[in-house]
């Protein structure tokens, strides 16, 4: 396979990103509900298992699907920007610094390209993330479960700010997360093909290459969860609040309320969620790429 980086290539990567992020985030909505609620109110559930049991007892299986619509829409939009623009910015980086320097400073390229892509992706995600969190953390019935009604309520009461007040902490959470996600993944894949599977990647089966993709993605996901967790807690608390005041002031209040230990609450649940999610995202993305006639990410040919 040979990837020519034209508009068709970028369009395929964007489509792969939509499927990758939209499907995986929707699949882990039950975990997300428990994580967000524990971040906002740690007394609700003692553990992940306790959360599942209490939600099923109170609301049935449907209670574990709350917020799936804004999750699917929002993270599909995010995947479009995250993966598609990452490929674009990698090529821009190569043109700016030159092929030789791009090869020499690959990791810098991965970090810069993923940060730029995520900046755009979060602007697309933010309104839906706000709607998702408010829907999931509401336990009183004061916020509608219908995504259309919830969207209209935020718009009527708070305007555009209601959808974007969490953008700054979202950038704080997602940009470091994505930089680790892409750089760690790319370096891990290259390490595997340089030190473990030492033949040219083209000589391995698609199943083998996709297994490398999944395991490298899961490994990267563990570090993603750790790096981004404090900001994730702040985003959950911020979006669950409807109080007035600047975003900066609210963030200071949240950090003061939770303390150092509080902003790390729910980390184990998030590592399980993000590790699985990141591994699956890369697997779906690379599976789609291979179906579209492209190479798996990071499987660079050693043949000159």
C-alpha positions as CSV (number, residue, x, y, z in Angstrom):
1,X,0.0,0.0,0.0
2,X,1.2,3.5,-0.8
3,X,-0.6,6.6,0.7
4,X,-0.7,9.6,-1.5
5,X,-1.6,12.6,0.8
6,X,-4.3,14.3,-1.4
7,X,-7.8,15.4,-0.5
8,X,-9.1,11.9,-0.9
9,X,-6.6,10.7,1.7
10,X,-7.5,13.4,4.2
11,X,-11.2,12.7,3.6
12,X,-10.7,9.0,4.4
13,X,-8.8,9.9,7.6
14,X,-11.6,12.2,8.7
15,X,-14.2,9.5,8.1
16,X,-12.1,7.1,10.0
17,X,-11.9,9.6,12.8
18,X,-15.7,10.1,12.9
19,X,-16.2,6.4,13.3
20,X,-13.3,6.0,15.7
21,X,-14.4,8.6,18.3
22,X,-18.2,8.6,17.7
23,X,-18.6,4.8,18.2
24,X,-16.2,4.3,21.1
25,X,-17.3,7.2,23.2
26,X,-20.9,6.1,22.7
27,X,-20.0,2.6,23.7
28,X,-18.6,3.7,27.1
29,X,-21.5,6.0,28.0
30,X,-22.4,3.8,31.1
31,X,-18.8,4.3,32.4
32,X,-18.9,8.0,31.6
33,X,-22.2,8.5,33.5
34,X,-20.7,7.0,36.7
35,X,-17.4,8.9,36.3
36,X,-19.1,12.3,35.8
37,X,-21.5,11.8,38.7
38,X,-18.7,10.7,41.1
39,X,-16.7,13.7,40.1
40,X,-19.5,16.1,40.8
41,X,-20.8,14.3,43.9
42,X,-18.4,11.6,45.4
43,X,-21.0,10.4,47.8
44,X,-23.3,9.1,45.1
45,X,-21.6,5.8,44.4
46,X,-18.9,3.9,46.4
47,X,-17.4,2.3,43.3
48,X,-17.9,1.5,39.7
49,X,-19.9,-1.6,40.5
50,X,-22.0,0.2,43.0
51,X,-22.8,2.9,40.4
52,X,-24.0,0.3,37.9
53,X,-26.2,-1.4,40.6
54,X,-27.8,1.8,41.8
55,X,-28.5,3.2,38.4
56,X,-30.1,-0.1,37.2
57,X,-32.2,-0.3,40.4
58,X,-33.4,3.3,40.1
59,X,-33.8,3.7,36.3
60,X,-33.3,0.3,34.7
61,X,-31.0,-0.4,31.8
62,X,-32.1,2.9,30.1
63,X,-30.5,4.8,32.9
64,X,-27.1,3.6,31.7
65,X,-27.6,5.3,28.3
66,X,-28.3,8.8,29.4
67,X,-26.6,11.4,27.2
68,X,-25.7,9.0,24.4
69,X,-27.0,11.3,21.6
70,X,-24.9,14.4,22.4
71,X,-22.0,12.0,23.1
72,X,-22.3,10.4,19.6
73,X,-22.7,13.7,17.8
74,X,-20.1,15.6,19.8
75,X,-17.4,13.0,19.6
76,X,-18.0,12.2,15.9
77,X,-17.4,15.9,15.3
78,X,-14.3,15.7,17.5
79,X,-13.0,12.7,15.7
80,X,-13.4,14.5,12.3
81,X,-11.2,17.3,13.5
82,X,-8.8,15.2,15.7
83,X,-7.7,12.6,13.2
84,X,-8.3,14.5,9.9
85,X,-6.4,17.6,10.9
86,X,-3.7,15.6,12.6
87,X,-2.8,14.1,9.2
88,X,-3.0,17.6,7.6
89,X,-0.8,19.2,10.2
90,X,1.8,16.4,10.1
91,X,2.3,17.2,6.4
92,X,2.4,20.9,7.1
93,X,5.1,20.3,9.7
94,X,7.1,18.3,7.2
95,X,6.9,21.1,4.6
96,X,7.8,23.8,7.2
97,X,10.9,22.1,8.7
98,X,11.9,19.9,5.7
99,X,11.9,16.1,5.3
100,X,15.3,15.6,7.0
101,X,14.4,17.6,10.1
102,X,10.9,16.1,10.2
103,X,12.4,12.7,10.4
104,X,15.0,13.8,12.9
105,X,12.4,15.5,15.2
106,X,9.5,13.2,14.6
107,X,8.2,13.3,18.2
108,X,8.0,17.1,18.1
109,X,6.0,16.8,14.9
110,X,3.6,14.3,16.5
111,X,3.1,16.6,19.5
112,X,2.7,19.9,17.6
113,X,0.4,18.4,14.9
114,X,-1.9,16.7,17.5
115,X,-2.1,19.8,19.6
116,X,-3.2,21.9,16.6
117,X,-5.7,19.3,15.5
118,X,-7.2,19.0,19.0
119,X,-7.6,22.8,19.3
120,X,-9.9,22.7,16.3
121,X,-11.6,19.5,17.4
122,X,-12.6,20.8,20.8
123,X,-14.4,23.8,19.3
124,X,-16.5,21.3,17.5
125,X,-17.0,19.1,20.6
126,X,-17.6,21.7,23.3
127,X,-21.4,22.5,22.8
128,X,-22.2,18.8,22.8
129,X,-19.9,18.0,25.8
130,X,-21.7,20.7,27.8
131,X,-25.1,19.2,26.9
132,X,-23.9,15.6,27.6
133,X,-22.5,16.4,31.1
134,X,-25.6,18.4,32.2
135,X,-27.8,15.5,31.0
136,X,-25.7,12.9,32.8
137,X,-25.2,14.5,36.1
138,X,-28.7,15.7,36.7
139,X,-30.3,13.5,39.3
140,X,-33.3,15.7,40.2
141,X,-35.2,15.8,36.9
142,X,-34.6,19.5,36.5
143,X,-32.7,19.2,33.3
144,X,-34.4,17.4,30.4
145,X,-33.2,14.1,29.1
146,X,-34.3,14.9,25.6
147,X,-31.2,16.3,23.7
148,X,-33.4,18.8,21.7
149,X,-35.1,20.1,24.8
150,X,-31.8,20.3,26.7
151,X,-30.1,22.1,23.9
152,X,-32.9,24.6,23.7
153,X,-32.9,25.1,27.4
154,X,-29.2,26.0,27.5
155,X,-29.6,28.3,24.6
156,X,-32.6,30.1,26.1
157,X,-31.1,30.5,29.6
158,X,-27.4,31.1,28.8
159,X,-26.9,31.7,25.1
160,X,-23.7,30.8,23.4
161,X,-21.7,31.0,26.7
162,X,-23.7,28.1,28.1
163,X,-22.3,25.9,25.4
164,X,-18.7,27.2,25.4
165,X,-18.0,28.1,29.0
166,X,-16.2,24.8,29.3
167,X,-14.0,25.4,26.3
168,X,-10.9,26.5,28.1
169,X,-10.8,23.6,30.6
170,X,-11.7,21.3,27.7
171,X,-8.6,22.5,25.9
172,X,-6.7,21.9,29.2
173,X,-8.0,18.4,29.3
174,X,-8.0,17.4,25.6
175,X,-4.9,19.0,24.2
176,X,-2.4,17.3,26.6
177,X,-4.5,14.1,26.3
178,X,-4.3,14.1,22.5
179,X,-0.6,15.0,22.5
180,X,0.1,12.0,24.6
181,X,-2.3,9.8,22.7
182,X,-0.8,10.4,19.3
183,X,2.9,10.8,20.3
184,X,2.9,7.8,22.6
185,X,1.0,5.7,20.1
186,X,3.3,6.6,17.2
187,X,6.4,6.0,19.2
188,X,5.1,2.7,20.5
189,X,4.2,1.4,17.1
190,X,7.6,2.3,15.8
191,X,9.3,0.7,18.8
192,X,7.4,-2.6,18.1
193,X,8.4,-2.7,14.5
194,X,12.0,-1.7,15.2
195,X,12.6,-4.1,18.2
196,X,9.9,-6.9,18.3
197,X,8.4,-7.4,14.8
198,X,11.6,-6.6,12.9
199,X,10.6,-7.5,9.4
200,X,9.2,-4.9,7.1
201,X,5.5,-4.0,8.2
202,X,4.3,-5.0,4.7
203,X,5.3,-8.6,5.4
204,X,2.9,-8.9,8.3
205,X,-0.8,-9.7,8.0
206,X,-3.5,-7.1,8.5
207,X,-4.6,-8.9,11.7
208,X,-1.0,-8.6,13.1
209,X,-0.7,-5.0,12.3
210,X,-4.1,-4.2,13.8
211,X,-3.2,-6.1,17.0
212,X,-0.1,-3.8,17.2
213,X,-2.4,-0.9,16.7
214,X,-4.8,-1.9,19.5
215,X,-2.1,-2.7,22.1
216,X,-0.2,0.4,21.3
217,X,-3.4,2.4,21.6
218,X,-4.3,0.9,25.0
219,X,-0.8,1.6,26.3
220,X,-1.0,5.2,25.2
221,X,-4.5,5.5,26.7
222,X,-3.2,4.8,30.2
223,X,-0.9,7.8,30.1
224,X,-3.7,9.9,28.4
225,X,-6.0,9.3,31.4
226,X,-3.4,10.3,34.0
227,X,-2.3,13.4,32.2
228,X,-5.8,14.8,31.5
229,X,-7.7,13.6,34.6
230,X,-7.6,16.8,36.8
231,X,-8.9,18.9,33.9
232,X,-11.6,16.3,33.2
233,X,-12.9,16.6,36.8
234,X,-13.0,20.4,36.4
235,X,-14.9,20.1,33.1
236,X,-17.5,17.9,34.7
237,X,-18.0,20.2,37.7
238,X,-18.0,23.3,35.6
239,X,-20.6,22.0,33.1
240,X,-22.8,20.7,35.9
241,X,-23.0,24.2,37.5
242,X,-25.4,26.9,36.3
243,X,-24.0,29.6,38.6
244,X,-23.0,33.0,37.3
245,X,-19.4,34.3,37.1
246,X,-16.3,34.1,34.9
247,X,-14.9,30.7,33.9
248,X,-11.6,31.5,35.6
249,X,-13.3,32.3,38.9
250,X,-15.4,29.2,38.8
251,X,-12.3,27.0,38.1
252,X,-10.6,28.5,41.2
253,X,-13.7,27.8,43.3
254,X,-13.9,24.2,42.0
255,X,-10.2,23.5,42.7
256,X,-10.5,25.1,46.2
257,X,-13.6,23.0,46.9
258,X,-12.2,19.7,45.7
259,X,-8.6,20.0,46.9
260,X,-5.7,18.0,45.4
261,X,-7.2,14.6,46.2
262,X,-10.6,15.6,44.9
263,X,-9.4,16.4,41.4
264,X,-8.0,12.9,41.1
265,X,-11.2,11.2,42.2
266,X,-12.4,8.6,39.7
267,X,-9.0,8.1,38.1
268,X,-9.1,4.3,38.2
269,X,-12.5,4.2,36.4
270,X,-11.1,6.7,33.9
271,X,-8.0,4.6,33.2
272,X,-10.1,1.6,32.5
273,X,-12.4,3.7,30.3
274,X,-9.7,5.6,28.4
275,X,-7.3,2.7,28.0
276,X,-10.1,0.6,26.4
277,X,-11.5,3.6,24.4
278,X,-8.1,4.7,23.1
279,X,-7.1,1.2,22.0
280,X,-10.4,0.7,20.2
281,X,-10.3,4.2,18.6
282,X,-6.9,3.4,17.0
283,X,-8.1,-0.1,16.0
284,X,-11.3,1.3,14.4
285,X,-9.4,4.1,12.7
286,X,-6.7,1.8,11.3
287,X,-9.3,-0.8,10.3
288,X,-11.1,1.8,8.3
289,X,-7.9,3.0,6.7
290,X,-7.0,-0.5,5.6
291,X,-10.5,-1.0,4.2
292,X,-10.0,2.2,2.3
293,X,-6.7,1.0,0.9
294,X,-4.4,2.9,3.2
295,X,-1.6,1.8,5.5
296,X,-2.0,1.4,9.3
297,X,-0.7,4.4,11.3
298,X,3.0,4.2,12.1
299,X,3.7,1.1,10.0
300,X,6.4,2.8,8.0
301,X,8.1,0.7,5.4
302,X,11.8,0.0,6.0
303,X,12.4,-0.6,2.3
304,X,14.2,2.2,0.5
